[in-house]
Amino acid sequence: MRAPIAQKAPVDTVDLGDGRRVRLLDTLGKGGTSTTYRGLLESPSGVARLVALKLFAPVSSEEMADVCALARRTAVRGAAIRHPNIVELHEFGVWRTQPFFVTELVDGVSVQTLLDRYAGRGQRLPLDLALFIAAETAEALSGARTAKDHRGVQIGMLHLGLGPRKVLLGFRGEVKVTDFETAIAAAASSSIRSLRAVARRTATMAPEVARGGECDARSDVFSLGLLLRELFVGPRFARGIEDAEAVQLARDGFVEPFAFQPHLPEALAQVIARALEIEPSDRYPNATSLAFDLRRIALAMGASDGRIFLRRTLDREFGSDASEITAERPYATFGELERGRTANDHELHERRDGRERAERADRVDRESK
C-alpha cells in the first residue's frame, strides 16, 4: 500500500466560474506561505479530473491588488509552458481573500521526502539516481527560460525559489519542477514574513535574490547548485543553525564547506563548485549549459535513462503500486514451450481433420442427390 502522505482537509469547494469548480479532497502539503490540496476539477458537462490546488495565505485588502497582480502575471506566463519536466499550471483565482493556482497533479513525493527517507537510514541517494534527478531538474529550468507563448515570444521564466520541496518525483519515474516564480507573489504579502518562513525561503536562493536585488538565469543556476549539493553531499547549512543567522548567511551567499571529501567524480565536483560561485559572472550562464555538463557526466559514467530506476526506488521506498495491476505471466521454460506448441499443433490438426470430414460428407451428400 502507498505510504499515507495525505491528510483530510475541510470539505470545501472552490468556484472557478462558468459552472466549473474544484472540490478539495485532502491535504498534500503545508508550508509557511501556502497549503496544497488534492482536488477534483468538475465541469458542468460531467467531465472531472484530479488536480492540485495551491492555496496561499489570506491577503489583506491593502495588499490584495499587488499580490494578485503578481500572481496573475505568474499564472499567465506559467500556463504557456509545456515541458515534460514542469508541472502544468491550469488556472488562477482568488477564493475568500486567498489567491490560488490550479495545477497538474503529480502522483508521487518530493525530493525532500526521498532525501529524508535515505537520511533516516544514514544513507545518501545512489549517485546515478541523484544525477538523473539533477539533470531532469536542470532541463526544467532550461525549458522555462526558452519556452514561447502563443505569440511566439520567449517567456524567459525564472524559478527564484528552487529547492528539494519544489522538485516532485512521480511514481511513474518522472521528475517535475513546480512553483515557478510563486516566491515573488508570496514575498509581497506581509502575512508570511515570519522569520522562520523567510529563513526557509532564502535558504534555497542565490545571494542576490535573498537580498532582493537583480536576478537572472544565473540566479536559478545557484539554486540548482544548492540542490546538487544536497543530492550528492548534504544540506547547505549545518543542523541547528538559528533562523536569523541562516537568513544572513543566505544573503552573503555562504555554503557550508565539505566536512569530508565525498566520493564524487571530479567533473561533478567542478560543476557544483561553478554553479555555487557567489559572483553571478563566475557561474554557468544558464541552466541549459549546466544540464549539458550533467548529461555529459552521466554518459561518461555509463548511466542510462534513470526513469525505471527512479520508479523502482519509489516503489520500494513508498510502496507506490506503480507496477501494472495485472500480474505478469511467468516466463515459460523451453520444455513448457515445446509442450504448448505440441498441444497447439494437435488442436490445429483436429480442427483441420474436422473440416475435411465435413467437406467430404457434404460432397457425398450432393453427389447422391
C-alpha beads as a LAMMPS data file, in Angstrom:
LAMMPS data file: protein, C-alpha beads

369 atoms
368 bonds

1 atom types
1 bond types

-500.0 500.0 xlo xhi
-500.0 500.0 ylo yhi
-500.0 500.0 zlo zhi

Masses

1 110.0

Atoms # bond

1 1 1 0.000 0.000 0.000
2 1 1 1.096 3.552 -0.631
3 1 1 2.553 5.498 2.261
4 1 1 -0.069 7.777 3.867
5 1 1 1.196 11.177 2.695
6 1 1 -2.181 12.953 2.594
7 1 1 -4.402 14.217 5.392
8 1 1 -8.082 15.001 5.386
9 1 1 -8.923 18.596 4.507
10 1 1 -12.054 20.585 5.342
11 1 1 -14.836 19.846 2.886
12 1 1 -14.818 22.873 0.631
13 1 1 -15.404 23.712 -2.986
14 1 1 -13.547 26.420 -4.876
15 1 1 -15.644 28.033 -7.600
16 1 1 -13.788 28.742 -10.862
17 1 1 -16.743 30.300 -12.684
18 1 1 -18.741 29.100 -15.715
19 1 1 -20.036 26.185 -13.641
20 1 1 -16.549 24.781 -13.044
21 1 1 -15.361 24.030 -9.538
22 1 1 -12.605 22.257 -7.624
23 1 1 -13.762 20.039 -4.802
24 1 1 -10.990 19.780 -2.187
25 1 1 -10.333 16.169 -1.224
26 1 1 -7.314 16.088 1.096
27 1 1 -4.164 17.969 2.042
28 1 1 -0.974 17.156 0.154
29 1 1 1.357 19.566 1.923
30 1 1 1.503 22.689 4.034
31 1 1 4.235 25.329 4.137
32 1 1 4.739 28.736 5.650
33 1 1 3.081 30.520 2.735
34 1 1 0.520 28.121 1.296
35 1 1 -1.316 24.824 1.531
36 1 1 -1.617 22.407 -1.369
37 1 1 -4.680 20.201 -1.741
38 1 1 -5.617 17.306 -3.918
39 1 1 -8.805 18.355 -5.678
40 1 1 -11.340 17.182 -8.219
41 1 1 -11.900 19.640 -11.061
42 1 1 -15.517 19.257 -12.209
43 1 1 -17.214 20.852 -15.215
44 1 1 -20.940 21.250 -15.986
45 1 1 -20.602 18.614 -18.709
46 1 1 -19.703 15.999 -16.109
47 1 1 -16.029 15.779 -17.042
48 1 1 -13.823 15.523 -13.945
49 1 1 -10.113 15.119 -13.324
50 1 1 -7.775 15.185 -10.354
51 1 1 -5.693 18.346 -9.913
52 1 1 -3.612 20.085 -7.290
53 1 1 -4.817 23.370 -5.818
54 1 1 -2.216 25.613 -4.162
55 1 1 -3.979 27.998 -1.775
56 1 1 -1.948 30.931 -0.444
57 1 1 -2.387 32.551 2.946
58 1 1 -5.157 35.173 3.226
59 1 1 -4.216 38.595 1.889
60 1 1 -5.300 41.879 3.440
61 1 1 -7.351 44.316 1.406
62 1 1 -4.374 46.702 1.252
63 1 1 -2.137 44.029 -0.278
64 1 1 -4.723 42.298 -2.449
65 1 1 -4.153 44.305 -5.630
66 1 1 -0.347 43.922 -5.612
67 1 1 -0.314 40.234 -4.672
68 1 1 -2.994 39.331 -7.213
69 1 1 -1.245 41.270 -9.963
70 1 1 1.992 39.356 -9.355
71 1 1 0.203 36.009 -9.060
72 1 1 -1.802 36.650 -12.235
73 1 1 1.387 37.502 -14.126
74 1 1 2.948 34.251 -12.914
75 1 1 -0.133 32.297 -13.993
76 1 1 -0.259 33.842 -17.477
77 1 1 3.417 33.131 -18.086
78 1 1 3.407 29.707 -16.469
79 1 1 0.306 28.485 -18.310
80 1 1 2.122 28.948 -21.622
81 1 1 4.824 26.411 -20.712
82 1 1 4.531 22.829 -21.921
83 1 1 7.509 20.757 -20.842
84 1 1 7.806 17.148 -19.606
85 1 1 9.748 18.264 -16.512
86 1 1 7.461 21.143 -15.483
87 1 1 4.156 20.908 -13.599
88 1 1 1.466 22.416 -15.809
89 1 1 -0.390 25.460 -14.486
90 1 1 -4.085 25.487 -15.409
91 1 1 -5.850 28.281 -13.530
92 1 1 -5.506 31.278 -11.208
93 1 1 -8.098 32.868 -8.967
94 1 1 -8.936 34.303 -5.537
95 1 1 -11.093 32.460 -3.014
96 1 1 -12.071 34.036 0.311
97 1 1 -9.211 36.570 0.104
98 1 1 -6.785 33.744 -0.713
99 1 1 -5.054 33.593 -4.142
100 1 1 -4.779 30.103 -5.601
101 1 1 -3.303 28.178 -8.518
102 1 1 -4.800 25.052 -10.063
103 1 1 -2.071 22.810 -11.440
104 1 1 -1.342 19.355 -12.736
105 1 1 -1.378 16.707 -10.001
106 1 1 1.847 14.701 -9.738
107 1 1 1.236 11.375 -8.055
108 1 1 4.438 10.931 -6.095
109 1 1 6.696 12.535 -3.482
110 1 1 9.102 15.465 -3.335
111 1 1 12.881 15.166 -3.498
112 1 1 12.905 16.336 0.128
113 1 1 10.771 13.368 1.157
114 1 1 13.060 10.920 -0.620
115 1 1 16.187 12.541 0.864
116 1 1 14.643 12.348 4.340
117 1 1 13.885 8.651 3.838
118 1 1 17.510 7.902 2.958
119 1 1 18.899 10.217 5.671
120 1 1 16.832 8.349 8.255
121 1 1 18.979 5.311 7.472
122 1 1 22.212 7.294 7.378
123 1 1 22.438 6.949 3.588
124 1 1 22.593 9.148 0.508
125 1 1 20.899 8.638 -2.822
126 1 1 22.738 6.396 -5.267
127 1 1 24.986 8.548 -7.437
128 1 1 23.384 7.644 -10.768
129 1 1 19.854 8.228 -9.427
130 1 1 20.814 11.622 -7.962
131 1 1 22.473 12.560 -11.238
132 1 1 19.314 11.687 -13.179
133 1 1 17.143 13.830 -10.873
134 1 1 19.620 16.714 -11.135
135 1 1 19.781 16.605 -14.930
136 1 1 15.989 16.459 -15.282
137 1 1 15.642 19.427 -12.920
138 1 1 18.158 21.398 -14.983
139 1 1 16.131 20.591 -18.105
140 1 1 13.044 22.036 -16.387
141 1 1 14.797 25.328 -15.631
142 1 1 16.075 25.443 -19.194
143 1 1 12.611 24.716 -20.583
144 1 1 11.007 27.516 -18.576
145 1 1 13.567 30.024 -19.853
146 1 1 13.266 29.052 -23.515
147 1 1 9.502 28.380 -23.766
148 1 1 7.427 30.651 -26.013
149 1 1 3.890 31.926 -25.609
150 1 1 1.105 31.818 -28.208
151 1 1 2.614 34.828 -29.990
152 1 1 5.984 33.131 -30.338
153 1 1 7.604 35.413 -27.758
154 1 1 10.136 33.749 -25.465
155 1 1 8.847 33.762 -21.890
156 1 1 12.170 33.753 -20.067
157 1 1 10.611 32.464 -16.852
158 1 1 12.707 32.026 -13.708
159 1 1 12.019 29.936 -10.645
160 1 1 13.698 32.003 -7.889
161 1 1 12.802 29.504 -5.173
162 1 1 14.059 26.135 -6.352
163 1 1 14.637 23.608 -3.585
164 1 1 14.097 19.919 -2.827
165 1 1 10.458 20.565 -1.910
166 1 1 9.822 22.095 -5.328
167 1 1 11.022 19.046 -7.285
168 1 1 8.420 16.287 -7.484
169 1 1 9.142 12.641 -8.285
170 1 1 6.248 10.823 -9.913
171 1 1 5.632 7.166 -9.228
172 1 1 5.941 6.531 -12.981
173 1 1 9.540 7.760 -12.903
174 1 1 9.042 11.372 -13.984
175 1 1 10.782 14.417 -12.456
176 1 1 8.735 17.640 -12.426
177 1 1 9.503 21.084 -11.052
178 1 1 6.673 23.186 -9.633
179 1 1 6.062 26.736 -8.334
180 1 1 7.943 28.861 -10.872
181 1 1 8.064 32.486 -9.694
182 1 1 5.489 31.903 -6.950
183 1 1 8.053 33.150 -4.415
184 1 1 7.614 36.632 -5.894
185 1 1 3.899 36.729 -5.130
186 1 1 4.431 35.145 -1.718
187 1 1 7.056 37.706 -0.733
188 1 1 4.639 40.549 -1.491
189 1 1 2.334 39.544 1.367
190 1 1 3.208 40.755 4.872
191 1 1 1.202 37.852 6.319
192 1 1 4.054 35.431 5.624
193 1 1 7.002 37.449 6.863
194 1 1 7.779 35.368 9.948
195 1 1 11.496 34.858 10.470
196 1 1 11.220 31.091 10.070
197 1 1 9.353 31.421 6.770
198 1 1 11.929 33.891 5.472
199 1 1 14.817 31.645 6.564
200 1 1 13.308 28.620 4.902
201 1 1 12.673 30.519 1.681
202 1 1 16.028 32.277 1.421
203 1 1 17.983 29.088 2.188
204 1 1 17.387 27.906 -1.390
205 1 1 18.069 31.264 -3.057
206 1 1 21.059 32.871 -4.695
207 1 1 22.508 35.716 -2.596
208 1 1 21.290 38.423 -4.994
209 1 1 17.735 37.035 -4.787
210 1 1 17.856 36.726 -0.995
211 1 1 18.949 40.375 -0.818
212 1 1 16.105 41.468 -3.092
213 1 1 18.454 42.537 -5.873
214 1 1 18.517 41.983 -9.622
215 1 1 18.245 38.377 -10.742
216 1 1 18.531 36.417 -13.984
217 1 1 19.110 32.876 -15.235
218 1 1 22.325 32.638 -13.206
219 1 1 20.274 33.052 -10.016
220 1 1 18.468 29.810 -10.764
221 1 1 21.842 28.203 -11.526
222 1 1 22.910 28.958 -7.920
223 1 1 19.702 27.419 -6.535
224 1 1 20.269 24.378 -8.724
225 1 1 23.824 24.198 -7.387
226 1 1 22.402 24.086 -3.854
227 1 1 20.095 21.269 -4.893
228 1 1 23.053 19.397 -6.428
229 1 1 24.981 19.816 -3.199
230 1 1 22.065 18.439 -1.191
231 1 1 21.604 15.484 -3.528
232 1 1 25.268 14.490 -3.557
233 1 1 26.750 15.883 -0.314
234 1 1 24.222 17.291 2.135
235 1 1 22.309 20.446 3.181
236 1 1 23.611 23.965 2.688
237 1 1 23.796 24.834 6.387
238 1 1 24.818 22.880 9.469
239 1 1 21.987 21.400 11.501
240 1 1 20.634 23.559 14.329
241 1 1 21.523 26.933 12.837
242 1 1 19.397 29.850 14.063
243 1 1 16.874 31.360 11.628
244 1 1 18.364 34.872 11.795
245 1 1 21.851 33.529 11.098
246 1 1 20.566 31.416 8.193
247 1 1 18.961 34.465 6.578
248 1 1 22.153 36.493 6.855
249 1 1 24.345 33.660 5.547
250 1 1 21.982 33.155 2.594
251 1 1 22.258 36.854 1.721
252 1 1 26.041 36.515 1.893
253 1 1 25.992 33.504 -0.414
254 1 1 27.574 31.222 2.192
255 1 1 27.503 27.461 1.611
256 1 1 28.818 25.055 4.254
257 1 1 32.151 23.630 3.049
258 1 1 32.512 19.883 2.680
259 1 1 33.249 18.333 6.067
260 1 1 34.740 15.372 4.209
261 1 1 35.790 14.595 0.684
262 1 1 32.720 12.965 -0.852
263 1 1 33.146 10.173 -3.339
264 1 1 32.226 12.243 -6.380
265 1 1 33.637 12.280 -9.893
266 1 1 35.954 15.260 -10.193
267 1 1 33.938 16.612 -13.108
268 1 1 30.771 16.621 -10.971
269 1 1 32.509 18.371 -8.076
270 1 1 33.650 21.061 -10.520
271 1 1 30.084 21.506 -11.822
272 1 1 28.764 22.024 -8.281
273 1 1 31.559 24.472 -7.442
274 1 1 30.965 26.544 -10.567
275 1 1 27.191 26.667 -10.005
276 1 1 27.734 27.931 -6.432
277 1 1 30.050 30.823 -7.223
278 1 1 28.967 33.911 -5.279
279 1 1 29.537 36.228 -8.237
280 1 1 26.918 35.556 -10.960
281 1 1 29.501 36.195 -13.689
282 1 1 31.527 33.204 -12.436
283 1 1 28.598 30.751 -12.630
284 1 1 27.148 28.897 -15.562
285 1 1 25.347 31.427 -17.778
286 1 1 22.123 29.409 -17.635
287 1 1 20.648 26.028 -16.718
288 1 1 20.915 24.832 -20.323
289 1 1 24.706 24.750 -20.211
290 1 1 24.652 23.161 -16.759
291 1 1 22.235 20.474 -17.970
292 1 1 24.594 19.700 -20.855
293 1 1 27.500 19.087 -18.458
294 1 1 25.356 16.879 -16.214
295 1 1 24.278 14.752 -19.194
296 1 1 27.895 14.522 -20.334
297 1 1 28.958 13.265 -16.893
298 1 1 26.132 10.729 -16.888
299 1 1 27.217 9.395 -20.281
300 1 1 30.834 9.144 -19.124
301 1 1 29.645 7.101 -16.130
302 1 1 27.641 4.815 -18.391
303 1 1 24.400 5.862 -16.688
304 1 1 21.313 5.315 -18.855
305 1 1 17.785 6.711 -18.659
306 1 1 17.008 6.733 -14.942
307 1 1 13.207 6.655 -15.122
308 1 1 12.881 2.957 -14.496
309 1 1 15.346 3.142 -11.593
310 1 1 13.517 6.097 -10.063
311 1 1 10.223 4.255 -10.433
312 1 1 11.594 1.156 -8.737
313 1 1 13.189 3.214 -5.965
314 1 1 9.896 4.957 -5.170
315 1 1 8.053 1.648 -5.351
316 1 1 10.481 0.142 -2.843
317 1 1 10.575 3.143 -0.508
318 1 1 6.930 4.193 -0.536
319 1 1 5.021 1.185 -1.829
320 1 1 3.740 3.260 -4.724
321 1 1 1.928 0.426 -6.511
322 1 1 3.472 1.855 -9.666
323 1 1 3.680 -1.544 -11.322
324 1 1 0.968 -2.872 -13.597
325 1 1 -2.133 -4.050 -11.781
326 1 1 -2.262 -7.279 -13.764
327 1 1 0.162 -9.997 -12.738
328 1 1 2.887 -10.651 -15.244
329 1 1 2.736 -14.020 -16.961
330 1 1 5.784 -16.035 -15.824
331 1 1 8.363 -16.915 -18.417
332 1 1 7.874 -20.431 -19.775
333 1 1 10.702 -22.937 -19.866
334 1 1 11.764 -24.452 -23.159
335 1 1 10.016 -27.714 -22.266
336 1 1 6.805 -25.850 -21.442
337 1 1 7.008 -24.016 -24.735
338 1 1 7.515 -27.283 -26.582
339 1 1 4.574 -28.934 -24.795
340 1 1 2.441 -25.895 -25.531
341 1 1 3.441 -25.969 -29.184
342 1 1 2.665 -29.688 -29.374
343 1 1 -0.755 -29.154 -27.831
344 1 1 -1.470 -26.300 -30.199
345 1 1 -0.371 -28.378 -33.190
346 1 1 -2.638 -31.226 -32.081
347 1 1 -5.576 -28.844 -31.772
348 1 1 -4.909 -27.428 -35.231
349 1 1 -4.767 -30.926 -36.724
350 1 1 -8.074 -31.812 -35.048
351 1 1 -9.758 -28.706 -36.472
352 1 1 -8.389 -29.367 -39.972
353 1 1 -9.476 -33.017 -39.902
354 1 1 -12.916 -31.997 -38.770
355 1 1 -13.265 -29.514 -41.636
356 1 1 -12.110 -32.152 -44.160
357 1 1 -14.617 -34.716 -42.833
358 1 1 -17.424 -32.172 -43.044
359 1 1 -16.457 -31.253 -46.639
360 1 1 -16.369 -34.943 -47.718
361 1 1 -19.743 -35.613 -46.149
362 1 1 -21.195 -32.570 -47.876
363 1 1 -19.741 -33.627 -51.237
364 1 1 -21.092 -37.199 -50.911
365 1 1 -24.490 -35.808 -49.983
366 1 1 -24.575 -33.589 -53.092
367 1 1 -23.457 -36.464 -55.405
368 1 1 -26.133 -38.828 -54.078
369 1 1 -28.782 -36.291 -54.970

Bonds

1 1 1 2
2 1 2 3
3 1 3 4
4 1 4 5
5 1 5 6
6 1 6 7
7 1 7 8
8 1 8 9
9 1 9 10
10 1 10 11
11 1 11 12
12 1 12 13
13 1 13 14
14 1 14 15
15 1 15 16
16 1 16 17
17 1 17 18
18 1 18 19
19 1 19 20
20 1 20 21
21 1 21 22
22 1 22 23
23 1 23 24
24 1 24 25
25 1 25 26
26 1 26 27
27 1 27 28
28 1 28 29
29 1 29 30
30 1 30 31
31 1 31 32
32 1 32 33
33 1 33 34
34 1 34 35
35 1 35 36
36 1 36 37
37 1 37 38
38 1 38 39
39 1 39 40
40 1 40 41
41 1 41 42
42 1 42 43
43 1 43 44
44 1 44 45
45 1 45 46
46 1 46 47
47 1 47 48
48 1 48 49
49 1 49 50
50 1 50 51
51 1 51 52
52 1 52 53
53 1 53 54
54 1 54 55
55 1 55 56
56 1 56 57
57 1 57 58
58 1 58 59
59 1 59 60
60 1 60 61
61 1 61 62
62 1 62 63
63 1 63 64
64 1 64 65
65 1 65 66
66 1 66 67
67 1 67 68
68 1 68 69
69 1 69 70
70 1 70 71
71 1 71 72
72 1 72 73
73 1 73 74
74 1 74 75
75 1 75 76
76 1 76 77
77 1 77 78
78 1 78 79
79 1 79 80
80 1 80 81
81 1 81 82
82 1 82 83
83 1 83 84
84 1 84 85
85 1 85 86
86 1 86 87
87 1 87 88
88 1 88 89
89 1 89 90
90 1 90 91
91 1 91 92
92 1 92 93
93 1 93 94
94 1 94 95
95 1 95 96
96 1 96 97
97 1 97 98
98 1 98 99
99 1 99 100
100 1 100 101
101 1 101 102
102 1 102 103
103 1 103 104
104 1 104 105
105 1 105 106
106 1 106 107
107 1 107 108
108 1 108 109
109 1 109 110
110 1 110 111
111 1 111 112
112 1 112 113
113 1 113 114
114 1 114 115
115 1 115 116
116 1 116 117
117 1 117 118
118 1 118 119
119 1 119 120
120 1 120 121
121 1 121 122
122 1 122 123
123 1 123 124
124 1 124 125
125 1 125 126
126 1 126 127
127 1 127 128
128 1 128 129
129 1 129 130
130 1 130 131
131 1 131 132
132 1 132 133
133 1 133 134
134 1 134 135
135 1 135 136
136 1 136 137
137 1 137 138
138 1 138 139
139 1 139 140
140 1 140 141
141 1 141 142
142 1 142 143
143 1 143 144
144 1 144 145
145 1 145 146
146 1 146 147
147 1 147 148
148 1 148 149
149 1 149 150
150 1 150 151
151 1 151 152
152 1 152 153
153 1 153 154
154 1 154 155
155 1 155 156
156 1 156 157
157 1 157 158
158 1 158 159
159 1 159 160
160 1 160 161
161 1 161 162
162 1 162 163
163 1 163 164
164 1 164 165
165 1 165 166
166 1 166 167
167 1 167 168
168 1 168 169
169 1 169 170
170 1 170 171
171 1 171 172
172 1 172 173
173 1 173 174
174 1 174 175
175 1 175 176
176 1 176 177
177 1 177 178
178 1 178 179
179 1 179 180
180 1 180 181
181 1 181 182
182 1 182 183
183 1 183 184
184 1 184 185
185 1 185 186
186 1 186 187
187 1 187 188
188 1 188 189
189 1 189 190
190 1 190 191
191 1 191 192
192 1 192 193
193 1 193 194
194 1 194 195
195 1 195 196
196 1 196 197
197 1 197 198
198 1 198 199
199 1 199 200
200 1 200 201
201 1 201 202
202 1 202 203
203 1 203 204
204 1 204 205
205 1 205 206
206 1 206 207
207 1 207 208
208 1 208 209
209 1 209 210
210 1 210 211
211 1 211 212
212 1 212 213
213 1 213 214
214 1 214 215
215 1 215 216
216 1 216 217
217 1 217 218
218 1 218 219
219 1 219 220
220 1 220 221
221 1 221 222
222 1 222 223
223 1 223 224
224 1 224 225
225 1 225 226
226 1 226 227
227 1 227 228
228 1 228 229
229 1 229 230
230 1 230 231
231 1 231 232
232 1 232 233
233 1 233 234
234 1 234 235
235 1 235 236
236 1 236 237
237 1 237 238
238 1 238 239
239 1 239 240
240 1 240 241
241 1 241 242
242 1 242 243
243 1 243 244
244 1 244 245
245 1 245 246
246 1 246 247
247 1 247 248
248 1 248 249
249 1 249 250
250 1 250 251
251 1 251 252
252 1 252 253
253 1 253 254
254 1 254 255
255 1 255 256
256 1 256 257
257 1 257 258
258 1 258 259
259 1 259 260
260 1 260 261
261 1 261 262
262 1 262 263
263 1 263 264
264 1 264 265
265 1 265 266
266 1 266 267
267 1 267 268
268 1 268 269
269 1 269 270
270 1 270 271
271 1 271 272
272 1 272 273
273 1 273 274
274 1 274 275
275 1 275 276
276 1 276 277
277 1 277 278
278 1 278 279
279 1 279 280
280 1 280 281
281 1 281 282
282 1 282 283
283 1 283 284
284 1 284 285
285 1 285 286
286 1 286 287
287 1 287 288
288 1 288 289
289 1 289 290
290 1 290 291
291 1 291 292
292 1 292 293
293 1 293 294
294 1 294 295
295 1 295 296
296 1 296 297
297 1 297 298
298 1 298 299
299 1 299 300
300 1 300 301
301 1 301 302
302 1 302 303
303 1 303 304
304 1 304 305
305 1 305 306
306 1 306 307
307 1 307 308
308 1 308 309
309 1 309 310
310 1 310 311
311 1 311 312
312 1 312 313
313 1 313 314
314 1 314 315
315 1 315 316
316 1 316 317
317 1 317 318
318 1 318 319
319 1 319 320
320 1 320 321
321 1 321 322
322 1 322 323
323 1 323 324
324 1 324 325
325 1 325 326
326 1 326 327
327 1 327 328
328 1 328 329
329 1 329 330
330 1 330 331
331 1 331 332
332 1 332 333
333 1 333 334
334 1 334 335
335 1 335 336
336 1 336 337
337 1 337 338
338 1 338 339
339 1 339 340
340 1 340 341
341 1 341 342
342 1 342 343
343 1 343 344
344 1 344 345
345 1 345 346
346 1 346 347
347 1 347 348
348 1 348 349
349 1 349 350
350 1 350 351
351 1 351 352
352 1 352 353
353 1 353 354
354 1 354 355
355 1 355 356
356 1 356 357
357 1 357 358
358 1 358 359
359 1 359 360
360 1 360 361
361 1 361 362
362 1 362 363
363 1 363 364
364 1 364 365
365 1 365 366
366 1 366 367
367 1 367 368
368 1 368 369
